[in-house]
């Protein structure tokens, strides 16, 4: 199973890489956090987390890994460095932060799958000894990682154990007409960012109602055609999306890739 982790160099950190060296494996395992802000994708979200960590603790970004709603896994501080995330567990533990506030919202399917894949991957790499995952609130008087995310920890661990047992890693996200929920709503929000600049369809925003209806399917198909056109313009000969209006793994990854180009901070 290939797990892609975007390195520190992809988000261009400005401050220290953690406080000091830390031993491996992390015998206290991994701890789940949330950033307690808006769900965001892209490098700027990491840089903003770094500023918060630097201002509070003076050692750059606080977390070992960050997972954005589109399922991207980002390296925070290096795995062999000590972060500033879980009091009394920073040296022997590592942190995974979900970017967003998950007190009442549910992390996307893409983010949940990535956390599970990361837990399993970490066992194989010798970063921690098992898929054990605790919430920040298990060891500290805090609401972190948010009640909804906290209640989902057991499912994350079960999925990670299944992956270690040979389960095939499912696509991070696959949505199609008729689906409903927060994942659809997030996809609609991403497409609304891309739509004006890419001149998709009637250029009117999708409703953002979390219902994968005809307009959302059409907009996905319009994006697929546009993205394939960009590949052809660049002279690429492979990697084209199916122009079927289904948001499969490749389409979602392409949407996530293009969002920063059109996003205005």
C-alpha positions in Angstrom: 0.0 0.0 0.0 1.5 3.3 -1.1 0.9 6.2 1.3 1.8 9.6 0.0 3.0 12.1 2.5 3.7 15.6 1.3 7.1 16.6 2.8 7.8 19.8 4.7 9.4 21.3 1.6 6.0 21.3 -0.1 4.6 23.9 2.3 7.8 25.9 2.8 8.1 26.2 6.6 9.6 29.3 8.1 10.5 28.2 11.6 12.2 25.4 13.5 11.6 21.7 12.8 10.3 20.8 16.2 12.0 21.4 19.6 14.7 18.7 19.7 15.4 15.1 18.6 12.9 12.5 19.8 13.3 8.7 19.9 11.7 6.1 17.7 9.5 4.2 17.9 7.2 6.5 19.7 6.2 4.3 22.6 3.3 6.5 23.6 1.9 6.0 20.1 -0.2 8.6 18.1 -2.6 11.2 19.4 -5.5 12.7 17.4 -6.0 16.5 17.4 -8.1 19.0 15.4 -7.0 22.5 14.4 -10.3 23.9 15.7 -10.7 26.2 12.7 -12.1 26.2 9.2 -11.6 23.0 7.2 -8.9 24.0 4.6 -6.7 22.3 2.1 -3.3 23.4 0.6 0.1 24.6 1.8 -1.2 27.8 3.4 -3.2 25.9 6.0 0.1 24.3 7.1 1.9 27.7 7.2 -0.9 29.1 9.4 -0.7 26.1 11.7 3.0 26.7 11.9 2.5 30.4 13.0 0.2 29.3 15.7 2.7 26.7 17.0 5.6 29.1 16.8 3.7 31.9 18.7 2.6 29.5 21.5 5.6 27.2 21.9 8.5 28.6 19.8 9.3 25.4 17.9 7.5 25.7 14.6 4.5 23.6 13.7 3.3 21.6 16.7 2.1 18.5 15.0 3.9 15.5 13.4 1.3 15.1 10.6 -1.6 17.1 9.4 -4.5 15.7 7.3 -6.6 18.1 5.3 -10.2 17.5 4.3 -9.3 16.4 0.8 -7.3 13.5 2.3 -3.8 14.9 1.8 -1.3 13.9 4.4 1.3 16.6 5.2 4.5 16.2 7.2 4.5 18.7 10.0 7.7 18.4 12.1 9.9 15.5 11.2 9.0 12.1 12.7 12.3 12.0 14.7 11.7 15.4 16.2 9.8 16.5 19.3 6.6 18.5 18.7 4.5 20.6 21.0 1.1 18.9 20.8 0.3 16.7 23.8 1.6 17.8 27.2 3.7 15.1 28.8 3.6 13.0 25.7 5.6 15.1 23.2 8.8 13.2 23.4 7.4 9.6 23.3 4.3 10.4 21.3 3.4 11.8 17.9 0.5 13.8 16.7 -2.0 13.7 13.8 -4.1 16.8 13.4 -7.2 17.0 11.3 -7.5 20.4 9.7 -10.9 21.8 10.8 -13.2 21.8 13.7 -14.8 18.4 14.5 -16.8 19.1 17.6 -20.1 18.8 15.7 -18.9 18.2 12.1 -17.8 14.9 10.7 -14.3 14.5 9.2 -14.6 13.7 5.5 -14.3 10.1 4.3 -11.0 11.1 2.6 -9.5 12.4 5.9 -10.7 9.4 7.9 -9.2 7.0 5.4 -5.9 8.9 5.3 -5.6 8.8 9.1 -6.2 5.0 9.1 -3.7 4.5 6.3 -1.1 6.7 8.1 -1.6 4.6 11.3 -0.9 1.4 9.4 1.9 2.9 7.5 3.6 4.1 10.7 3.6 0.6 12.1 5.4 -0.7 9.0 7.9 2.2 9.2 8.6 1.6 12.9 7.3 5.0 13.9 5.0 3.5 16.5 4.5 -0.1 17.7 0.8 -0.5 17.0 -2.2 1.3 15.5 -3.2 2.6 19.0 -4.7 6.1 18.7 -5.8 8.3 21.5 -7.5 11.6 21.5 -5.8 14.7 23.0 -8.7 14.8 25.5 -7.7 11.3 26.8 -4.6 12.8 28.5 -5.5 16.5 28.9 -8.5 18.5 30.0 -9.5 19.7 26.5 -12.2 19.2 23.9 -9.7 18.3 21.3 -10.0 16.6 18.8 -13.7 17.5 18.8 -16.4 15.2 20.0 -17.4 13.8 16.6 -13.8 13.0 15.6 -13.2 11.5 19.1 -16.2 9.2 18.8 -14.8 8.0 15.5 -11.3 6.9 16.8 -12.3 3.3 17.3 -13.4 3.0 13.7 -10.1 4.6 12.5 -8.1 2.1 14.4 -10.3 -0.9 13.2 -9.7 0.3 9.6 -6.0 0.6 10.2 -5.8 -2.9 11.6 -7.7 -4.2 8.6 -5.2 -2.5 6.3 -2.4 -4.2 8.2 -4.2 -7.5 7.9 -4.2 -7.2 4.1 -7.4 -5.2 3.3 -7.2 -3.3 0.1 -7.0 0.4 0.6 -10.2 1.8 -0.8 -10.3 5.0 -2.8 -10.1 8.0 -0.5 -13.4 9.3 -1.8 -15.8 8.2 -4.5 -19.1 10.1 -4.9 -21.8 9.8 -7.5 -25.2 11.1 -8.3 -27.7 10.2 -5.6 -25.1 10.4 -2.7 -25.7 12.9 0.1 -23.7 14.2 3.1 -20.8 16.3 4.2 -18.4 14.8 1.7 -20.6 15.9 -1.1 -21.0 19.4 0.4 -17.2 19.7 0.6 -16.8 18.6 -3.0 -19.3 21.2 -4.0 -17.4 23.9 -2.1 -14.2 23.0 -3.9 -15.9 23.0 -7.3 -17.3 26.4 -6.5 -13.8 27.7 -6.0 -12.6 26.4 -9.4 -15.8 27.2 -11.4 -15.3 30.9 -12.1 -11.7 30.8 -13.2 -12.0 27.6 -15.1 -15.3 28.8 -16.7 -17.2 25.7 -15.9 -20.7 25.4 -17.2 -23.0 28.4 -16.4 -20.4 29.5 -13.8 -23.1 29.7 -11.2 -22.2 28.2 -7.8 -23.6 24.9 -6.8 -26.1 24.9 -4.0 -23.7 23.5 -1.5 -26.6 21.4 0.0 -24.7 18.1 0.2 -26.9 16.4 -2.4 -25.1 15.0 -5.5 -27.8 15.9 -7.9 -27.8 16.5 -11.7 -26.1 19.9 -11.4 -23.3 18.5 -9.3 -22.8 15.6 -11.6 -22.7 17.9 -14.6 -20.2 20.2 -12.9 -18.0 17.3 -12.1 -18.1 16.2 -15.7 -17.4 19.7 -16.9 -14.4 19.8 -14.5 -13.1 16.4 -15.9 -13.3 17.7 -19.4 -11.5 20.9 -18.4 -8.8 19.1 -16.5 -8.2 16.7 -19.4 -7.9 19.7 -21.7 -5.2 21.2 -19.5 -3.3 17.9 -19.6 -3.5 17.8 -23.4 -2.4 21.5 -23.5 0.6 20.5 -21.4 1.4 17.7 -23.8 0.7 14.9 -21.3 -0.2 11.6 -22.9 -1.7 9.7 -20.0 -3.5 10.2 -16.7 -6.8 11.5 -18.2 -9.9 11.5 -16.1 -13.1 9.5 -17.0 -15.5 12.1 -18.2 -18.5 10.5 -16.5 -19.5 12.9 -13.8 -18.4 10.5 -11.0 -16.1 11.9 -8.4 -13.7 9.0 -8.2 -10.3 9.0 -6.5 -8.5 10.4 -9.5 -11.1 13.2 -10.0 -11.1 14.2 -6.3 -7.2 14.3 -6.4 -7.3 16.5 -9.5 -9.9 18.9 -7.9 -7.7 19.2 -4.8 -4.7 19.8 -7.0 -6.3 22.7 -8.9 -8.1 24.4 -6.0 -5.0 26.4 -4.8 -4.6 27.8 -8.3 -8.0 29.5 -8.0 -8.2 30.1 -4.3 -7.9 33.6 -3.0 -6.5 33.9 0.5 
